[in-house]
Amino acid sequence: MLFKNFFCVLGICSVAFFTASCSQKSIVTTAQPVALTQAQLQPIVIQGALPVESEKMASYLSNVEIETVGGWKFWKGTYKGYPVIISKTRMGMSNSAAATAIAIEKYQPIAIINQGTSGGHDPKLQVFDIVLGKESTNIGAFRTPKKPLGGGSNALTWTEAFDVLPDDEQDPEPIAIRKFTADQTLLKAAQEISSKYTKGKVVEGTIGSADVWNNELDRIKFFHQTYGTSVEEMEAASVAQIAAQYKVPFLGIRIVSNNITNNGAYNPATGEACQEYVLDVVEHYMKAQQASLK
């Protein structure tokens, strides 16, 4: 009798163990994917060339660490819980290209936004208006006509754009206007929160970049008509070029700080206004990225 009872108990325990094992497997296989937390996202890099274009954003970050590589400064922290890198690129095409390459190699960003002040090329734009760079282009790369010594010089005849990133690297004279297109997801995020910006209008346009400060109205008109430029500055196209080669999503955002085509006087408050708008764009974009990466 005891022998029978032993096998009866053993059978009951075996059934219980088998049932528990099946239940555990069922729980594992039906578990729902867990959404990434804010901190698990790759950081987004926001660039500004000058202190007036970067330090306001940096002041809004939490848990800040300041890192310096060469002559370039980076604030590493969080904004509304999202990982953000503020990069002070310094002025110009070479500085911004170097800062971009460093940021990509060091931080592996989810995206890059280059922002700051700019001079207007479009007479319809007023000071404090913001241009979302649907395209960015280098307006400082061109080939001049051949002229003899004493033949003079006329910038309005410098009409042949020079493509510094040609598809055919064997072409010794790549004459073409190279335009870098904005990442559509970043552009959409900027468009969707544009109604929050009340200091001016937000429009799409083309950002022209060069190590040149143009004050000749005829030259500005040429760029506006030939390249379709809305504004000019000294960094966005260079950043776009590096981001494109690394395949990192990019968007240029520029506020009109002055516009000599319509006598719009320089206003230093534009730098902070642009930074505040860009932080709204970043929060909106990162929320969408968090929701999509499950």
C-alpha positions as CSV (number, residue, x, y, z in Angstrom):
1,M,0.0,0.0,0.0
2,L,2.8,2.3,0.9
3,F,4.5,1.5,-2.4
4,K,1.3,2.5,-4.3
5,N,1.0,5.7,-2.4
6,F,4.6,6.6,-3.3
7,F,3.9,6.3,-7.0
8,C,0.7,8.2,-6.7
9,V,2.5,11.1,-5.0
10,L,5.3,10.9,-7.6
11,G,2.7,11.1,-10.4
12,I,1.0,14.2,-8.9
13,C,4.3,16.0,-8.5
14,S,5.3,15.2,-12.1
15,V,2.1,16.6,-13.4
16,A,2.4,19.7,-11.3
17,F,6.0,20.3,-12.4
18,F,5.0,19.8,-16.1
19,T,2.1,22.2,-15.7
20,A,4.3,24.9,-14.0
21,S,6.9,24.5,-16.8
22,C,4.3,25.0,-19.5
23,S,2.9,28.0,-17.8
24,Q,6.3,29.6,-17.4
25,K,7.1,29.0,-21.1
26,S,3.7,30.6,-22.0
27,I,4.6,33.7,-20.0
28,V,8.0,34.1,-21.7
29,T,6.7,33.7,-25.3
30,T,3.8,36.1,-24.8
31,A,5.8,38.9,-23.1
32,Q,5.3,42.3,-24.7
33,P,8.3,44.2,-26.1
34,V,9.5,46.9,-23.7
35,A,9.8,50.5,-25.1
36,L,13.2,52.1,-24.8
37,T,13.5,54.6,-22.0
38,Q,14.5,58.1,-22.7
39,A,18.0,57.5,-21.5
40,Q,18.5,54.5,-23.8
41,L,18.1,56.5,-27.0
42,Q,21.3,57.7,-28.8
43,P,21.9,61.4,-28.1
44,I,20.9,64.1,-30.6
45,V,23.6,66.7,-31.4
46,I,22.6,70.4,-31.6
47,Q,25.2,72.7,-33.0
48,G,25.8,76.4,-32.6
49,A,28.9,78.3,-33.9
50,L,29.1,81.1,-31.3
51,P,28.4,81.5,-27.6
52,V,25.2,83.5,-28.5
53,E,24.1,80.5,-30.6
54,S,24.9,77.7,-28.1
55,E,25.2,78.7,-24.4
56,K,21.4,79.3,-23.9
57,M,20.7,75.7,-24.9
58,A,23.5,74.4,-22.7
59,S,22.0,76.2,-19.7
60,Y,18.8,74.2,-20.1
61,L,20.5,70.8,-19.8
62,S,20.5,68.6,-16.7
63,N,23.3,66.3,-15.5
64,V,25.9,68.3,-17.6
65,E,29.4,67.2,-18.3
66,I,31.6,69.5,-20.4
67,E,34.0,67.8,-22.7
68,T,36.6,69.4,-24.9
69,V,38.3,67.8,-28.0
70,G,40.9,70.0,-29.6
71,G,39.4,73.4,-29.8
72,W,35.8,72.2,-29.8
73,K,33.5,72.2,-26.8
74,F,30.6,69.8,-26.1
75,W,28.0,69.9,-23.3
76,K,26.8,66.3,-22.6
77,G,23.5,66.1,-20.7
78,T,19.8,65.6,-20.8
79,Y,16.9,67.8,-21.8
80,K,13.4,66.7,-20.6
81,G,15.0,63.4,-19.9
82,Y,16.4,62.9,-23.4
83,P,20.1,62.6,-24.1
84,V,21.5,65.7,-25.8
85,I,24.9,67.0,-26.9
86,I,25.3,70.7,-27.4
87,S,28.3,71.4,-29.7
88,K,29.9,74.8,-30.0
89,T,31.4,74.4,-33.5
90,R,33.1,77.8,-33.8
91,M,32.6,79.8,-37.0
92,G,33.2,78.7,-40.5
93,M,33.1,75.7,-42.8
94,S,36.3,74.0,-41.6
95,N,35.5,74.4,-37.9
96,S,31.9,73.1,-38.3
97,A,33.1,70.1,-40.4
98,A,35.7,69.1,-37.8
99,A,33.2,69.5,-34.9
100,T,30.7,67.4,-36.8
101,A,33.1,64.5,-37.5
102,I,34.3,64.6,-33.9
103,A,30.7,64.5,-32.6
104,I,29.7,61.6,-34.8
105,E,32.8,59.5,-33.9
106,K,32.6,60.3,-30.2
107,Y,28.8,60.2,-29.5
108,Q,27.2,58.2,-32.4
109,P,24.2,60.6,-32.5
110,I,20.7,59.7,-33.6
111,A,20.6,62.9,-35.6
112,I,22.3,66.4,-35.9
113,I,20.6,69.8,-36.0
114,N,22.8,72.7,-37.0
115,Q,21.1,76.0,-35.9
116,G,21.9,79.7,-35.3
117,T,21.6,83.1,-36.8
118,S,21.7,84.1,-40.5
119,G,21.5,87.0,-42.9
120,G,18.4,87.2,-45.1
121,H,18.6,86.7,-48.9
122,D,14.8,86.6,-49.4
123,P,13.2,90.1,-49.2
124,K,10.0,88.5,-47.9
125,L,11.8,87.3,-44.7
126,Q,11.8,89.5,-41.6
127,V,14.1,89.5,-38.6
128,F,13.0,86.7,-36.2
129,D,11.6,84.5,-39.0
130,I,12.9,81.0,-39.0
131,V,14.0,79.0,-42.0
132,L,13.9,75.2,-41.9
133,G,16.6,74.1,-44.3
134,K,14.8,71.8,-46.7
135,E,18.1,72.1,-48.5
136,S,21.6,73.4,-47.6
137,T,24.2,74.4,-50.2
138,N,27.7,75.6,-50.4
139,I,27.7,79.0,-52.1
140,G,31.4,79.5,-51.6
141,A,32.5,76.8,-54.1
142,F,32.7,78.1,-57.7
143,R,35.0,78.5,-60.7
144,T,35.8,81.9,-61.9
145,P,36.1,82.9,-65.6
146,K,39.6,83.1,-67.1
147,K,40.8,86.7,-67.4
148,P,44.2,88.1,-68.2
149,L,46.2,90.2,-65.9
150,G,44.6,93.6,-65.9
151,G,41.3,92.2,-67.0
152,G,39.6,93.1,-63.8
153,S,37.2,91.0,-61.6
154,N,33.5,90.9,-61.3
155,A,31.8,88.6,-58.8
156,L,28.6,88.6,-60.8
157,T,30.3,86.6,-63.5
158,W,31.3,83.8,-61.1
159,T,28.4,81.7,-62.1
160,E,29.9,78.2,-62.3
161,A,29.2,76.3,-59.0
162,F,31.9,73.8,-58.1
163,D,30.7,70.5,-56.6
164,V,33.1,69.5,-53.8
165,L,31.4,66.1,-53.3
166,P,30.9,64.9,-56.9
167,D,29.3,61.5,-57.6
168,D,32.1,60.9,-60.2
169,E,35.4,61.4,-58.3
170,Q,37.3,61.1,-61.6
171,D,35.7,64.3,-62.9
172,P,38.4,67.0,-62.6
173,E,35.9,69.8,-63.2
174,P,32.6,68.9,-61.5
175,I,30.6,72.0,-62.3
176,A,27.2,71.7,-60.5
177,I,25.3,73.1,-57.6
178,R,25.4,70.5,-54.8
179,K,22.4,70.6,-52.5
180,F,22.0,68.5,-49.3
181,T,18.5,67.5,-48.5
182,A,17.2,67.6,-45.0
183,D,16.1,64.4,-43.2
184,Q,12.4,64.2,-43.7
185,T,11.6,62.9,-40.2
186,L,13.5,65.8,-38.6
187,L,11.9,68.3,-41.0
188,K,8.5,66.9,-40.1
189,A,9.1,67.3,-36.4
190,A,10.1,70.9,-36.9
191,Q,7.0,71.6,-39.0
192,E,4.7,70.0,-36.5
193,I,5.6,72.3,-33.6
194,S,6.1,75.4,-35.7
195,S,2.8,76.9,-34.3
196,K,4.5,77.1,-30.9
197,Y,6.9,79.7,-32.3
198,T,5.3,83.2,-32.0
199,K,8.1,85.6,-32.6
200,G,8.0,85.3,-36.4
201,K,6.9,82.9,-39.1
202,V,8.5,79.4,-39.8
203,V,9.1,78.6,-43.4
204,E,11.0,76.0,-45.5
205,G,13.9,77.2,-47.6
206,T,17.4,76.8,-48.8
207,I,20.4,77.7,-46.5
208,G,23.5,79.0,-48.3
209,S,26.8,78.5,-46.5
210,A,30.3,79.9,-47.2
211,D,33.3,81.5,-45.4
212,V,32.1,84.8,-46.8
213,W,29.9,87.6,-45.4
214,N,28.1,89.0,-48.4
215,N,27.1,92.7,-48.3
216,E,26.7,93.3,-52.0
217,L,23.0,93.4,-52.8
218,D,23.5,92.3,-56.4
219,R,25.5,89.3,-55.3
220,I,22.9,88.4,-52.7
221,K,20.2,88.7,-55.4
222,F,22.3,86.4,-57.7
223,F,22.4,83.7,-55.0
224,H,18.7,84.0,-54.2
225,Q,17.8,83.7,-57.9
226,T,20.4,81.1,-58.9
227,Y,20.7,78.9,-55.9
228,G,17.3,79.6,-54.4
229,T,18.9,80.7,-51.1
230,S,16.6,82.1,-48.3
231,V,19.5,83.0,-46.0
232,E,23.2,82.8,-45.7
233,E,25.6,81.7,-42.9
234,M,28.9,79.9,-42.5
235,E,28.2,76.3,-41.3
236,A,25.1,74.3,-42.3
237,A,26.2,73.0,-45.8
238,S,29.5,71.9,-44.3
239,V,27.8,70.0,-41.5
240,A,25.3,68.5,-44.0
241,Q,28.2,67.3,-46.2
242,I,29.9,65.4,-43.3
243,A,26.6,64.0,-42.0
244,A,25.7,62.8,-45.4
245,Q,28.9,60.8,-45.7
246,Y,28.3,59.2,-42.3
247,K,24.6,58.7,-43.1
248,V,23.5,60.6,-40.0
249,P,20.1,62.4,-40.2
250,F,20.6,66.2,-40.5
251,L,18.5,69.3,-40.5
252,G,19.6,73.0,-40.6
253,I,17.5,75.6,-38.8
254,R,18.3,79.3,-39.1
255,I,16.7,82.4,-37.7
256,V,17.0,85.7,-39.6
257,S,19.0,88.0,-37.4
258,N,19.3,90.7,-40.1
259,N,18.2,91.2,-43.7
260,I,19.8,93.9,-45.7
261,T,17.5,93.2,-48.7
262,N,14.7,94.9,-46.8
263,N,16.6,97.0,-44.2
264,G,16.0,94.5,-41.4
265,A,18.4,95.6,-38.7
266,Y,20.4,93.0,-36.6
267,N,18.8,91.9,-33.4
268,P,21.0,90.0,-31.0
269,A,17.9,88.4,-29.3
270,T,17.4,86.2,-32.3
271,G,20.1,83.8,-31.2
272,E,18.3,82.8,-28.0
273,A,14.9,82.7,-29.8
274,C,16.2,80.2,-32.3
275,Q,17.8,78.0,-29.6
276,E,14.5,77.8,-27.6
277,Y,12.6,76.8,-30.8
278,V,15.1,74.1,-31.6
279,L,14.8,72.6,-28.1
280,D,11.1,72.3,-28.7
281,V,11.9,70.5,-32.0
282,V,14.3,68.2,-30.3
283,E,11.8,67.2,-27.6
284,H,9.1,66.5,-30.2
285,Y,11.6,64.5,-32.4
286,M,13.0,62.4,-29.5
287,K,9.5,61.6,-28.3
288,A,8.6,60.2,-31.7
289,Q,11.9,58.2,-31.9
290,Q,11.2,56.7,-28.4
291,A,7.7,55.7,-29.5
292,S,9.0,54.1,-32.7
293,L,11.9,52.1,-31.2
294,K,10.2,49.3,-29.3
